[in-house]
Each structure stands twice: as structure tokens, then as C-alpha cells.
Amino acid sequence: MRRLSLATRLTVTFTVITAACFILVGWLLYRAAEQRILEQDETNIVLSARHLRRLVAELDSMEDLKTHQDRMVVSVLGDDNNALRMVDDAGHVIVDHNPTNLPLAPQGVVPTGQRIVASMLNTWHGDHDLPIRGVAVVGQMRDGAHVTIMVARSFADRAVLLRRYRRDMALRLLAGMIAAMVLSYLLVRRALRPLRSMAADAATIHAQNLHTRLSAGNAPTELHALAHALNEMLDRLEGGFARVWQFTVDLAHDLRTPVGNLRGTNEVALTRLRTSAEYQALLGSNIEECDRVSRTIESVLFLARADNPQFALQRSTLDVREELQRIADYFEGIALDARVGIEIQGSATISADRELFRRAVGNLLSNALRYTPPEQIIILLASRTDEAVTVAVENPGAGISAEHLDKLFDRFYRVDRSRSDSANSTGLGLSIVKSIIELHGGRVTVDSQPQGITRFVLWFPVH
């Protein structure tokens, strides 16, 4: 099923709302007009009945009434829908003016002396169920004789008038709906023009053209917010593509070196026959290169898994000082060879993944051992604040220039480019540290002074 466009949906919505408003207003106007017409006709009937009763009161006898019939009829003339009948006490019809033969049967008679008001009018129906309104009143002549005056009016002409009014209103309502639909569609399409322009700009964006940004121009505020959000998304995508590209280039470079070494040493070994010792040395060298490739691949796989939102931590409560001691014991042999001491200070407990915690601190300690001068001490410091548990790794040395601090945690980034082919480093250690800390909801910071102390701090939130 084909979905309706936004312009069509808005047009239909506006048209329905406009039609509902037109119908409501039209109905209210119709009811007001109908009520006004009825009230005016009722007023005319009441005034006619009052006038006729006054005229009757001025007459001396029935003979005068018969003589002045025309005068009585004139009081209700001007509309063929009006009817007048006067009857004496004996039931004889004295005056009968009924051009349209209305059935005159008003219920109740207003006695002499009682004021005639609209609430006294009766309603009955004639042919074709058309309503008739009228009133019967008693008039008294000077000689004391009484006459019943019946005044009535048919509303057939009013029904025709109201029917025409309804028809004209319906036609105008239909015309208004059509006009509202057309105008709404044109205005909606015009209002959505910036959105179509943004869609056209978005269609030009691809992997090789991520620098393009959407412009809302003179669009409404809501589209400005949308364009801003999409541009921020494009910034993130562009940054992500750039990191992926750089990551791919760096990974290819780091893998090319050991693979080239493996191929080169093997080609050299095949140029002539070698002794068993030489072949053993060659195999040992190849194993070292394979170990480096394996470490690189394992680190890349870990970072890929850590970037997955579904990565699950195996949290447990850790005694930080105890864990730092175990890590120090693990690196004890390397520290002895480098003539570097490891000192543990402070204590705290945290909720963290044990293996990942050891890996993060181990990577920092490994870097510290690599760059700490002999006869110096590396300090592993645990502390706690109201907001976080911190684990710091401090080591003396040459320090790190400020220009490198912001890039230390980038993948494959090395301060010393001359060591890029080292079998001991993949350039991913600090990236892994950052990923581990972010998985725990924390952060890692670094501070380094030239020819002073370099301090990496892991922040684990208390909660």
C-alpha cells in the first residue's frame, strides 16, 4: 500500500479541520437565522392579536364589526401566509380571512384583559407537516359582547427560505473546502520546499563526500534544529570514517612490517643451504614476528568488541591494592631486568571487571617500565573521592611533549616514530586502556612534565 506524502497528509488534516470549522460556524449561523426569523414572526403575530383586540374594544356591537371587516383584515394583510378568523359567542364566523386555507385550531384562549405574549402562541401542523403558529384571544366590545379572535401564520415560506439557505450554505461550504484544500496543498508544498532542498543535499552525500553539510536557509525553526542534528551526525560519521580509514592504514602498515620481515628472512634463508643453528635462529625470529602479529590482531579484536554496545562486563568487587600487588608481581621480572622498582600506595575498593582492570593497569605499567630510567621507582597509587576511585601510574623520565598528550590514546599512535617497528609495541595499548575505562563509565587522563613525572590516572565512578 502506497503511503501518503507529508504534504498530502497535512493537506487532508488542514482540510478536515477547516471543514469542521465551516460546518460548525455554518450550523451556528443557520440556527441563529432560524431563531431570528421565528422570533420576528412570533412578534408580528402577537402585535396583530393585540391590535385586533384594541380595534374590537373600540366597536359598539357586532354590527359594527361586520361593517368594519375590511379594517380588521387589513391588520393582518401583507402576507398570504397569515390567517384571521373572528367568531362570536354563538360560534358564528364574523370575519374569515384565510388565503391558503390553513387549519385554524389554536389551543387555549387568552381571556380579556390578559396581556398577550409570545409564550402564549401555539404550534400545530398543516399539509405536508408544515408548522403553523397562532393564538386565540377574546375581545370585548362596548356593548359587552365578546368575540374570539384567531390569528395564525403558516411557516411554509420560512421553511422554503431556510431550505434555500441550507443549500446555499452547503454549496459555499463545499467551495470553501475545495479552496482550503488547494490553498493548503500549495502552502504546505511551499513550506516543505526547504525540506526537499535538504533531502536533495543529503542525496549528494556519500563516503567520498562527507564534508557536505545541510543548509536550512530560511526554513522554519524546526528544520533548523533538524539540519543542526543531521550536521552533527555527519560530523560524527565523517570523524568515524576518518578514524576507520586511518585505523585501516595504520593496521596495514603495522602488519606489513612483520609480514615483510617474515618474507625477507625466509627468502634470504632459501638462497643457500643453512646449518641447523641458523634455521633455528630463523624460526625463532619468525615466531617473534608471528607473536607480534598475533598481539596486534588480538588487540584489534578487543577494540572491536569493546566498541560493540552489547559488550558485557563481568563486574565484581575488587580490592584495588591487592590487584595492584598482583600486577606488580607479574611484572617483577621485567622490572628487575630494567633495574626499576615498583611501589604501591593507598587502598580502595571498586566494582569492575577483574580481567579488564588488570589489563588496563598492566598496559600502563608496561609503558612506564619501557620509559623509566634505571634506578628509578614507578608508583601505583590508589585513592578514593566522593565521586570516583582513582588508580594512578606515575613514573619519572623524559616526559611527553604537550603536543602529543591529546593523541596518546589514538589507535596506532606512537610518540617515538622510530620505534614503530618494535616487536614489543603495537601502538594499541593506550587505546585499549581508554576503551576499558569507558566501558566502566569512567575516563583516563594523563599529565606529563618534561624531564619530570608522567602520570596516568584511571577514574572509576563510585556508583
Summary of the structure (lengths in Angstrom):
residues: 463
radius of gyration: 51.5
end to end distance: 50.4
largest distance: 162.5
contacts: 1296
relative contact order: 0.07
helix: 54%
strand: 18%
